[in-house]
């Protein structure tokens, strides 16, 4: 590369030419861009216009006024939230304090009362929670025991309240109320013996009440019932029935809606569990079984341990759960069969046939305890809406009774009802209880006569054991220090270490000081214990002496009368509640039968007749049954012709009474007239079965003059003789010898 001046000039000239060319090109390009038709010119105009718009928008985006309002709002919001939270916190603190106060008050008020859980644990000690379970049970208590009536309902095939296979929230499409359904007609429980008052006060009153119930004086109950009839039952019955009928109609409508909403599906027959029934699981190898069959002792009679009981209870629970499920499914299956059987032939007069699986559901006669036949007597016009009375949810007397007690018109009457009733029958009750008090000395056993007594003595309190109490003679030879020392003196003070080395004087002095302090504490506690033992002996002796004196003293008449009045108030209160529940059960039974149903419900309820099954072997009774559907054993005398024709039909096939069909109509009318003359026909024109049977089967024929016939044969004979005499003129009577002579002449 040359670098002289000539080369340099040439290079600079070339660069200048190139720069000139580029400058000319740039000028051309700029001129093209500035041309009116150039895109750059259009873009410039757009940018200019946008700049103007931005300038206008900038004037509109002045946030100063908005900022001022925002600052005010922010201050109000932050200040309000803080104040609101503080006020809410104070309110919740007050509410929490009130809840705590209420909880403490409730605890103070109810802590002495017992609930079902505590009563269950008293009878089933093995189920009582302990440790962590006890702590958790205070917060999350779970149910214990069994639901009353479940097993009976399942075993009996009852399905009251059972769900169908499709659910339904506890409402069955083919619900059937068992005759033993406690919810529908519960039998009021006998009043329990009153408990003694707190502290053992007036034990005699509790005993008197118990003795009164054992003696069972019906006159007192009748007097209480008479008072309730006048004071309460007149209005109580009307309100109870109104509430029960309203609930029954609501239950019927709910049942109709449910049946319309879901189709009735067939319920399969359940199979029994492979496991044995709970009552038979532990029959072998154990004794002392409870009502469910769970054992409490082994084969030798030794009580079972807690661990073994827990293990057996687990197995028992699994077995019981399987059988409870089976009974529930079995009840649903039986309900389905009954639902199907009832609707097999929906015709008036049709008999409802009960399959073998539900034969136990066939109604039973209350008198003879025999199974009865069921016939349809009345059907609704729309048979698709047909419902049986026991398919509607039964009304529970206890629940309706509780609502009646809250009724405004009855609440005032229930208030103080027991006290008013006692005032009404006080003389009779107290007289009866006083008689019991005089004749039964066991009532006053252990009862002290009431008299002015000094301040009640409190039993001495045992001294509290101080912390760190230990016998000074054994404090170094036992416990944690036993391994430190090898020898001790007579007072229990160490003399050597464990390795045989003599104790230093300084360490020995510290041990003596420690032992002296323990000895002082020990001796002080022993003295307090001795003093307590003496005080306890004196207290026990005084209590025994007072009891002995009380046993020797006679109970004053005023005290006996006071106890009798207290017992009488308890007895009358229990009788009042018992009779009210019995009245409620009676009213509920009538409502559940449909006696009080409104017309809209009566129109869809199927009415059925129950007829007792009987084995008939008498052709006469079989003929009467054709006209005696009510089984009254009486038949209208106007059916004589039909009765004779029925005997001629001979449904039993015995052939002993078929000839009665040959009797002419005129002879039948004559026989009926004879029955009227004999006085066998009742006021309603009917005759008893036995009288009719004796009349037609009598073989006696009266032959004496003027004596009326007493049986069918005599009646027919008299009728035929009268008919013959009316058609022939008899002027002379012949003896048998004369008749033979006349016959021989004609021959």
Rosetta blueprint (number, residue, H / E / L):
1 X L
2 X L
3 X L
4 X L
5 X H
6 X H
7 X H
8 X H
9 X H
10 X H
11 X H
12 X H
13 X H
14 X H
15 X H
16 X H
17 X H
18 X H
19 X H
20 X H
21 X H
22 X H
23 X H
24 X H
25 X H
26 X H
27 X H
28 X H
29 X H
30 X H
31 X H
32 X H
33 X H
34 X H
35 X L
36 X L
37 X L
38 X L
39 X H
40 X H
41 X H
42 X H
43 X H
44 X H
45 X H
46 X H
47 X H
48 X H
49 X H
50 X H
51 X H
52 X H
53 X H
54 X H
55 X H
56 X H
57 X H
58 X H
59 X H
60 X H
61 X L
62 X L
63 X L
64 X H
65 X H
66 X H
67 X H
68 X H
69 X H
70 X H
71 X H
72 X H
73 X H
74 X H
75 X H
76 X H
77 X H
78 X H
79 X H
80 X H
81 X H
82 X H
83 X H
84 X H
85 X H
86 X H
87 X H
88 X H
89 X H
90 X H
91 X H
92 X H
93 X H
94 X H
95 X H
96 X H
97 X H
98 X H
99 X H
100 X H
101 X H
102 X H
103 X H
104 X H
105 X H
106 X H
107 X H
108 X H
109 X H
110 X H
111 X L
112 X L
113 X L
114 X L
115 X L
116 X H
117 X H
118 X H
119 X H
120 X H
121 X H
122 X H
123 X H
124 X L
125 X H
126 X H
127 X H
128 X L
129 X L
130 X L
131 X L
132 X H
133 X H
134 X H
135 X H
136 X H
137 X H
138 X H
139 X H
140 X L
141 X L
142 X L
143 X L
144 X L
145 X L
146 X L
147 X L
148 X L
149 X L
150 X H
151 X H
152 X H
153 X H
154 X H
155 X H
156 X L
157 X L
158 X L
159 X L
160 X L
161 X L
162 X L
163 X L
164 X E
165 X L
166 X L
167 X E
168 X L
169 X L
170 X L
171 X L
172 X L
173 X L
174 X L
175 X L
176 X L
177 X L
178 X L
179 X L
180 X L
181 X L
182 X L
183 X L
184 X L
185 X L
186 X L
187 X L
188 X L
189 X L
190 X L
191 X L
192 X L
193 X L
194 X L
195 X L
196 X L
197 X L
198 X H
199 X H
200 X H
201 X L
202 X L
203 X H
204 X H
205 X H
206 X H
207 X H
208 X H
209 X H
210 X H
211 X H
212 X H
213 X H
214 X H
215 X H
216 X L
217 X L
218 X H
219 X H
220 X H
221 X H
222 X H
223 X H
224 X H
225 X H
226 X H
227 X H
228 X H
229 X H
230 X H
231 X H
232 X H
233 X H
234 X H
235 X H
236 X H
237 X H
238 X H
239 X H
240 X H
241 X H
242 X H
243 X H
244 X H
245 X H
246 X H
247 X H
248 X H
249 X H
250 X H
251 X H
252 X H
253 X H
254 X H
255 X H
256 X H
257 X H
258 X H
259 X H
260 X H
261 X H
262 X L
263 X L
264 X L
265 X L
266 X L
267 X L
268 X L
269 X L
270 X L
271 X L
272 X L
273 X L
274 X L
275 X L
276 X L
277 X L
278 X H
279 X H
280 X H
281 X H
282 X L
283 X L
284 X L
285 X L
286 X E
287 X E
288 X E
289 X E
290 X L
291 X L
292 X L
293 X L
294 X L
295 X E
296 X E
297 X E
298 X E
299 X L
300 X L
301 X L
302 X L
303 X E
304 X L
305 X L
306 X H
307 X H
308 X H
309 X H
310 X H
311 X H
312 X H
313 X H
314 X H
315 X H
316 X H
317 X H
318 X H
319 X H
320 X H
321 X H
322 X H
323 X H
324 X H
325 X H
326 X H
327 X H
328 X H
329 X H
330 X H
331 X H
332 X H
333 X H
334 X H
335 X H
336 X H
337 X H
338 X H
339 X H
340 X H
341 X H
342 X H
343 X L
344 X L
345 X L
346 X L
347 X L
348 X L
349 X L
350 X L
351 X E
352 X L
353 X L
354 X L
355 X L
356 X H
357 X H
358 X H
359 X H
360 X H
361 X H
362 X L
363 X L
364 X E
365 X L
366 X L
367 X L
368 X L
369 X L
370 X L
371 X E
372 X E
373 X E
374 X E
375 X E
376 X E
377 X E
378 X E
379 X L
380 X L
381 X L
382 X L
383 X H
384 X H
385 X H
386 X L
387 X E
388 X L
389 X H
390 X H
391 X H
392 X L
393 X L
394 X L
395 X L
396 X L
397 X H
398 X H
399 X H
400 X H
401 X H
402 X H
403 X H
404 X H
405 X H
406 X L
407 X L
408 X H
409 X H
410 X H
411 X H
412 X H
413 X H
414 X H
415 X L
416 X L
417 X H
418 X H
419 X H
420 X H
421 X H
422 X H
423 X H
424 X H
425 X H
426 X H
427 X H
428 X H
429 X H
430 X H
431 X H
432 X H
433 X H
434 X H
435 X H
436 X H
437 X H
438 X H
439 X H
440 X L
441 X H
442 X H
443 X H
444 X H
445 X L
446 X L
447 X L
448 X L
449 X L
450 X L
451 X L
452 X L
453 X L
454 X L
455 X L
456 X L
457 X L
458 X L
459 X L
460 X L
461 X L
462 X L
463 X L
464 X L
465 X L
466 X L
467 X L
468 X L
469 X L
470 X L
471 X L
472 X L
473 X L
474 X L
475 X L
476 X L
477 X L
478 X L
479 X H
480 X H
481 X H
482 X H
483 X H
484 X H
485 X E
486 X E
487 X E
488 X E
489 X L
490 X L
491 X L
492 X L
493 X L
494 X E
495 X E
496 X E
497 X E
498 X L
499 X L
500 X L
501 X L
502 X E
503 X L
504 X L
505 X H
506 X H
507 X H
508 X H
509 X H
510 X H
511 X H
512 X H
513 X H
514 X H
515 X H
516 X H
517 X H
518 X H
519 X H
520 X H
521 X H
522 X H
523 X H
524 X H
525 X H
526 X H
527 X H
528 X H
529 X H
530 X H
531 X H
532 X H
533 X H
534 X H
535 X H
536 X H
537 X H
538 X H
539 X H
540 X H
541 X H
542 X H
543 X H
544 X H
545 X H
546 X H
547 X H
548 X H
549 X H
550 X H
551 X H
552 X H
553 X L
554 X L
555 X L
556 X L
557 X H
558 X H
559 X H
560 X H
561 X H
562 X H
563 X H
564 X H
565 X H
566 X H
567 X H
568 X H
569 X H
570 X H
571 X H
572 X H
573 X H
574 X H
575 X H
576 X H
577 X H
578 X H
579 X H
580 X H
581 X H
582 X H
583 X H
584 X H
585 X H
586 X H
587 X H
588 X H
589 X H
590 X H
591 X H
592 X H
593 X H
594 X L
595 X L
596 X L
597 X L
598 X L
599 X H
600 X H
601 X H
602 X H
603 X L
604 X L
605 X E
606 X L
607 X E
608 X E
609 X E
610 X E
611 X E
612 X E
613 X L
614 X L
615 X L
616 X L
617 X L
618 X L
619 X H
620 X H
621 X H
622 X H
623 X H
624 X H
625 X H
626 X L
627 X L
628 X L
629 X L
630 X L
631 X L
632 X L
633 X L
634 X E
635 X E
636 X E
637 X H
638 X H
639 X H
640 X H
641 X H
642 X H
643 X H
644 X H
645 X H
646 X H
647 X H
648 X H
649 X H
650 X L
651 X L
652 X L
653 X L
654 X L
655 X L
656 X L
657 X L
658 X H
659 X H
660 X H
661 X H
662 X H
663 X L
664 X L
665 X H
666 X H
667 X H
668 X H
669 X H
670 X H
671 X H
672 X H
673 X H
674 X H
675 X H
676 X H
677 X H
678 X H
679 X L
680 X L
681 X L
682 X L
683 X L
684 X L
685 X L
686 X E
687 X E
688 X E
689 X H
690 X H
691 X H
692 X H
693 X H
694 X H
695 X H
696 X H
697 X H
698 X L
699 X L
700 X L
701 X L
702 X L
703 X L
704 X L
705 X L
706 X L
707 X L
708 X L
709 X L
710 X L
711 X L
712 X H
713 X H
714 X H
715 X H
716 X H
717 X H
718 X H
719 X H
720 X H
721 X H
722 X H
723 X H
724 X H
725 X H
726 X H
727 X H
728 X L
729 X L
730 X L
731 X L
732 X L
733 X L
734 X L
735 X L
736 X H
737 X H
738 X H
739 X H
740 X H
741 X H
742 X H
743 X H
744 X H
745 X H
746 X H
747 X L
